[in-house]
Protein backbone atom coordinates (compact mmCIF):
# COMPACT_ATOMS: atom_id res chain seq x y z
CA UNK A 1 0.00 0.00 0.00
CA UNK A 2 1.39 3.42 -0.90
CA UNK A 3 2.09 6.01 1.78
CA UNK A 4 -0.66 8.32 0.46
CA UNK A 5 -3.30 5.59 0.55
CA UNK A 6 -2.20 4.52 4.03
CA UNK A 7 -2.23 8.16 5.24
CA UNK A 8 -5.75 8.65 3.83
CA UNK A 9 -7.02 5.48 5.54
CA UNK A 10 -5.32 6.43 8.79
CA UNK A 11 -6.96 9.88 8.73
CA UNK A 12 -10.36 8.26 8.14
CA UNK A 13 -9.76 5.85 11.02
CA UNK A 14 -8.68 8.69 13.34
CA UNK A 15 -11.75 10.73 12.42
CA UNK A 16 -14.02 7.74 13.03
CA UNK A 17 -12.28 7.11 16.33
CA UNK A 18 -12.77 10.70 17.53
CA UNK A 19 -16.47 10.58 16.61
CA UNK A 20 -17.28 7.22 18.19
CA UNK A 21 -14.79 5.97 20.80
CA UNK A 22 -15.58 8.24 23.72
CA UNK A 23 -19.19 7.03 23.67
CA UNK A 24 -18.25 3.36 23.31
CA UNK A 25 -15.34 3.01 25.72
CA UNK A 26 -15.42 4.42 29.24
CA UNK A 27 -11.71 3.87 29.90
CA UNK A 28 -10.68 5.40 26.57
CA UNK A 29 -12.76 8.48 27.36
CA UNK A 30 -11.16 8.79 30.79
CA UNK A 31 -7.57 8.45 29.62
CA UNK A 32 -7.99 10.78 26.62
CA UNK A 33 -8.75 13.82 28.80
CA UNK A 34 -5.38 15.43 28.08
CA UNK A 35 -1.77 14.60 27.20
CA UNK A 36 -0.82 13.63 30.76
CA UNK A 37 -3.58 11.04 31.07
CA UNK A 38 -2.88 9.77 27.53
CA UNK A 39 0.80 9.33 28.44
CA UNK A 40 -0.18 7.44 31.63
CA UNK A 41 -2.56 5.22 29.64
CA UNK A 42 -0.05 4.33 26.92
CA UNK A 43 2.72 3.77 29.49
CA UNK A 44 0.58 1.39 31.55
CA UNK A 45 -0.84 -0.54 28.60
CA UNK A 46 2.57 -0.83 26.93
CA UNK A 47 4.12 -2.15 30.14
CA UNK A 48 1.28 -4.66 30.45
CA UNK A 49 2.00 -6.10 26.99
CA UNK A 50 5.74 -6.11 27.68
CA UNK A 51 5.20 -7.76 31.09
CA UNK A 52 7.08 -4.98 32.90
CA UNK A 53 6.24 -3.79 36.38
CA UNK A 54 5.58 -0.09 36.92
CA UNK A 55 5.77 2.03 40.06
CA UNK A 56 4.50 5.58 40.48
CA UNK A 57 8.06 6.81 39.94
CA UNK A 58 8.42 4.77 36.72
CA UNK A 59 5.20 6.23 35.38
CA UNK A 60 6.16 9.77 36.41
CA UNK A 61 9.53 9.49 34.61
CA UNK A 62 8.01 8.07 31.42
CA UNK A 63 5.18 10.59 31.32
CA UNK A 64 7.72 13.41 31.67
CA UNK A 65 9.56 12.12 28.61
CA UNK A 66 6.35 12.82 26.66
CA UNK A 67 4.91 15.89 28.38
CA UNK A 68 6.23 18.06 31.23
CA UNK A 69 4.08 17.72 34.33
CA UNK A 70 4.34 17.59 38.08
CA UNK A 71 4.50 14.50 40.23
CA UNK A 72 1.32 15.54 42.12
CA UNK A 73 -0.57 15.75 38.79
CA UNK A 74 0.51 12.25 37.80
CA UNK A 75 -0.37 10.90 41.25
CA UNK A 76 -3.81 12.56 41.05
CA UNK A 77 -4.56 10.89 37.69
CA UNK A 78 -3.31 7.56 39.00
CA UNK A 79 -5.50 7.81 42.10
CA UNK A 80 -8.56 8.79 40.02
CA UNK A 81 -7.95 5.88 37.66
CA UNK A 82 -7.51 3.53 40.62
CA UNK A 83 -10.75 4.75 42.23
CA UNK A 84 -12.56 4.28 38.90
CA UNK A 85 -11.06 0.77 38.65
CA UNK A 86 -9.19 1.58 35.42
CA UNK A 87 -5.84 0.85 37.06
CA UNK A 88 -4.91 -1.64 39.76
CA UNK A 89 -2.36 -1.05 42.52
CA UNK A 90 -0.76 -4.14 44.03
CA UNK A 91 1.83 -4.07 46.81
CA UNK A 92 5.30 -4.81 45.53
CA UNK A 93 6.66 -8.12 46.76
CA UNK A 94 10.17 -6.61 46.78
CA UNK A 95 9.53 -3.23 48.42
CA UNK A 96 6.45 -3.26 50.66
CA UNK A 97 6.33 0.56 50.57
CA UNK A 98 5.68 0.71 46.82
CA UNK A 99 2.98 -0.52 44.47
CA UNK A 100 2.96 -2.28 41.14
CA UNK A 101 0.56 -0.37 38.90
CA UNK A 102 -1.18 -2.11 36.02
CA UNK A 103 -4.21 -1.57 33.82
CA UNK A 104 -7.40 -3.33 34.86
CA UNK A 105 -8.93 -6.07 32.74
CA UNK A 106 -11.55 -3.57 31.57
CA UNK A 107 -8.86 -1.11 30.48
CA UNK A 108 -7.03 -3.80 28.50
CA UNK A 109 -10.25 -5.12 26.96
CA UNK A 110 -11.40 -1.65 25.89
CA UNK A 111 -7.92 -0.74 24.63
CA UNK A 112 -7.93 -3.83 22.40
CA UNK A 113 -11.45 -3.11 21.14
CA UNK A 114 -10.66 0.56 20.59
CA UNK A 115 -7.41 -0.13 18.73
CA UNK A 116 -9.19 -2.23 16.09
CA UNK A 117 -10.19 0.98 14.30
CA UNK A 118 -6.52 1.44 13.41
CA UNK A 119 -6.26 -1.82 11.46
CA UNK A 120 -6.20 0.08 8.20
C-alpha positions as YAML, in Angstrom:
chain: A
units: angstrom
residues:
- id: 1
  name: UNK
  ca: [0.00, 0.00, 0.00]
- id: 2
  name: UNK
  ca: [1.39, 3.42, -0.90]
- id: 3
  name: UNK
  ca: [2.09, 6.01, 1.78]
- id: 4
  name: UNK
  ca: [-0.66, 8.32, 0.46]
- id: 5
  name: UNK
  ca: [-3.30, 5.59, 0.55]
- id: 6
  name: UNK
  ca: [-2.20, 4.52, 4.03]
- id: 7
  name: UNK
  ca: [-2.23, 8.16, 5.24]
- id: 8
  name: UNK
  ca: [-5.75, 8.65, 3.83]
- id: 9
  name: UNK
  ca: [-7.02, 5.48, 5.54]
- id: 10
  name: UNK
  ca: [-5.32, 6.43, 8.79]
- id: 11
  name: UNK
  ca: [-6.96, 9.88, 8.73]
- id: 12
  name: UNK
  ca: [-10.36, 8.26, 8.14]
- id: 13
  name: UNK
  ca: [-9.76, 5.85, 11.02]
- id: 14
  name: UNK
  ca: [-8.68, 8.69, 13.34]
- id: 15
  name: UNK
  ca: [-11.75, 10.73, 12.42]
- id: 16
  name: UNK
  ca: [-14.02, 7.74, 13.03]
- id: 17
  name: UNK
  ca: [-12.28, 7.11, 16.33]
- id: 18
  name: UNK
  ca: [-12.77, 10.70, 17.53]
- id: 19
  name: UNK
  ca: [-16.47, 10.58, 16.61]
- id: 20
  name: UNK
  ca: [-17.28, 7.22, 18.19]
- id: 21
  name: UNK
  ca: [-14.79, 5.97, 20.80]
- id: 22
  name: UNK
  ca: [-15.58, 8.24, 23.72]
- id: 23
  name: UNK
  ca: [-19.19, 7.03, 23.67]
- id: 24
  name: UNK
  ca: [-18.25, 3.36, 23.31]
- id: 25
  name: UNK
  ca: [-15.34, 3.01, 25.72]
- id: 26
  name: UNK
  ca: [-15.42, 4.42, 29.24]
- id: 27
  name: UNK
  ca: [-11.71, 3.87, 29.90]
- id: 28
  name: UNK
  ca: [-10.68, 5.40, 26.57]
- id: 29
  name: UNK
  ca: [-12.76, 8.48, 27.36]
- id: 30
  name: UNK
  ca: [-11.16, 8.79, 30.79]
- id: 31
  name: UNK
  ca: [-7.57, 8.45, 29.62]
- id: 32
  name: UNK
  ca: [-7.99, 10.78, 26.62]
- id: 33
  name: UNK
  ca: [-8.75, 13.82, 28.80]
- id: 34
  name: UNK
  ca: [-5.38, 15.43, 28.08]
- id: 35
  name: UNK
  ca: [-1.77, 14.60, 27.20]
- id: 36
  name: UNK
  ca: [-0.82, 13.63, 30.76]
- id: 37
  name: UNK
  ca: [-3.58, 11.04, 31.07]
- id: 38
  name: UNK
  ca: [-2.88, 9.77, 27.53]
- id: 39
  name: UNK
  ca: [0.80, 9.33, 28.44]
- id: 40
  name: UNK
  ca: [-0.18, 7.44, 31.63]
- id: 41
  name: UNK
  ca: [-2.56, 5.22, 29.64]
- id: 42
  name: UNK
  ca: [-0.05, 4.33, 26.92]
- id: 43
  name: UNK
  ca: [2.72, 3.77, 29.49]
- id: 44
  name: UNK
  ca: [0.58, 1.39, 31.55]
- id: 45
  name: UNK
  ca: [-0.84, -0.54, 28.60]
- id: 46
  name: UNK
  ca: [2.57, -0.83, 26.93]
- id: 47
  name: UNK
  ca: [4.12, -2.15, 30.14]
- id: 48
  name: UNK
  ca: [1.28, -4.66, 30.45]
- id: 49
  name: UNK
  ca: [2.00, -6.10, 26.99]
- id: 50
  name: UNK
  ca: [5.74, -6.11, 27.68]
- id: 51
  name: UNK
  ca: [5.20, -7.76, 31.09]
- id: 52
  name: UNK
  ca: [7.08, -4.98, 32.90]
- id: 53
  name: UNK
  ca: [6.24, -3.79, 36.38]
- id: 54
  name: UNK
  ca: [5.58, -0.09, 36.92]
- id: 55
  name: UNK
  ca: [5.77, 2.03, 40.06]
- id: 56
  name: UNK
  ca: [4.50, 5.58, 40.48]
- id: 57
  name: UNK
  ca: [8.06, 6.81, 39.94]
- id: 58
  name: UNK
  ca: [8.42, 4.77, 36.72]
- id: 59
  name: UNK
  ca: [5.20, 6.23, 35.38]
- id: 60
  name: UNK
  ca: [6.16, 9.77, 36.41]
- id: 61
  name: UNK
  ca: [9.53, 9.49, 34.61]
- id: 62
  name: UNK
  ca: [8.01, 8.07, 31.42]
- id: 63
  name: UNK
  ca: [5.18, 10.59, 31.32]
- id: 64
  name: UNK
  ca: [7.72, 13.41, 31.67]
- id: 65
  name: UNK
  ca: [9.56, 12.12, 28.61]
- id: 66
  name: UNK
  ca: [6.35, 12.82, 26.66]
- id: 67
  name: UNK
  ca: [4.91, 15.89, 28.38]
- id: 68
  name: UNK
  ca: [6.23, 18.06, 31.23]
- id: 69
  name: UNK
  ca: [4.08, 17.72, 34.33]
- id: 70
  name: UNK
  ca: [4.34, 17.59, 38.08]
- id: 71
  name: UNK
  ca: [4.50, 14.50, 40.23]
- id: 72
  name: UNK
  ca: [1.32, 15.54, 42.12]
- id: 73
  name: UNK
  ca: [-0.57, 15.75, 38.79]
- id: 74
  name: UNK
  ca: [0.51, 12.25, 37.80]
- id: 75
  name: UNK
  ca: [-0.37, 10.90, 41.25]
- id: 76
  name: UNK
  ca: [-3.81, 12.56, 41.05]
- id: 77
  name: UNK
  ca: [-4.56, 10.89, 37.69]
- id: 78
  name: UNK
  ca: [-3.31, 7.56, 39.00]
- id: 79
  name: UNK
  ca: [-5.50, 7.81, 42.10]
- id: 80
  name: UNK
  ca: [-8.56, 8.79, 40.02]
- id: 81
  name: UNK
  ca: [-7.95, 5.88, 37.66]
- id: 82
  name: UNK
  ca: [-7.51, 3.53, 40.62]
- id: 83
  name: UNK
  ca: [-10.75, 4.75, 42.23]
- id: 84
  name: UNK
  ca: [-12.56, 4.28, 38.90]
- id: 85
  name: UNK
  ca: [-11.06, 0.77, 38.65]
- id: 86
  name: UNK
  ca: [-9.19, 1.58, 35.42]
- id: 87
  name: UNK
  ca: [-5.84, 0.85, 37.06]
- id: 88
  name: UNK
  ca: [-4.91, -1.64, 39.76]
- id: 89
  name: UNK
  ca: [-2.36, -1.05, 42.52]
- id: 90
  name: UNK
  ca: [-0.76, -4.14, 44.03]
- id: 91
  name: UNK
  ca: [1.83, -4.07, 46.81]
- id: 92
  name: UNK
  ca: [5.30, -4.81, 45.53]
- id: 93
  name: UNK
  ca: [6.66, -8.12, 46.76]
- id: 94
  name: UNK
  ca: [10.17, -6.61, 46.78]
- id: 95
  name: UNK
  ca: [9.53, -3.23, 48.42]
- id: 96
  name: UNK
  ca: [6.45, -3.26, 50.66]
- id: 97
  name: UNK
  ca: [6.33, 0.56, 50.57]
- id: 98
  name: UNK
  ca: [5.68, 0.71, 46.82]
- id: 99
  name: UNK
  ca: [2.98, -0.52, 44.47]
- id: 100
  name: UNK
  ca: [2.96, -2.28, 41.14]
- id: 101
  name: UNK
  ca: [0.56, -0.37, 38.90]
- id: 102
  name: UNK
  ca: [-1.18, -2.11, 36.02]
- id: 103
  name: UNK
  ca: [-4.21, -1.57, 33.82]
- id: 104
  name: UNK
  ca: [-7.40, -3.33, 34.86]
- id: 105
  name: UNK
  ca: [-8.93, -6.07, 32.74]
- id: 106
  name: UNK
  ca: [-11.55, -3.57, 31.57]
- id: 107
  name: UNK
  ca: [-8.86, -1.11, 30.48]
- id: 108
  name: UNK
  ca: [-7.03, -3.80, 28.50]
- id: 109
  name: UNK
  ca: [-10.25, -5.12, 26.96]
- id: 110
  name: UNK
  ca: [-11.40, -1.65, 25.89]
- id: 111
  name: UNK
  ca: [-7.92, -0.74, 24.63]
- id: 112
  name: UNK
  ca: [-7.93, -3.83, 22.40]
- id: 113
  name: UNK
  ca: [-11.45, -3.11, 21.14]
- id: 114
  name: UNK
  ca: [-10.66, 0.56, 20.59]
- id: 115
  name: UNK
  ca: [-7.41, -0.13, 18.73]
- id: 116
  name: UNK
  ca: [-9.19, -2.23, 16.09]
- id: 117
  name: UNK
  ca: [-10.19, 0.98, 14.30]
- id: 118
  name: UNK
  ca: [-6.52, 1.44, 13.41]
- id: 119
  name: UNK
  ca: [-6.26, -1.82, 11.46]
- id: 120
  name: UNK
  ca: [-6.20, 0.08, 8.20]
...
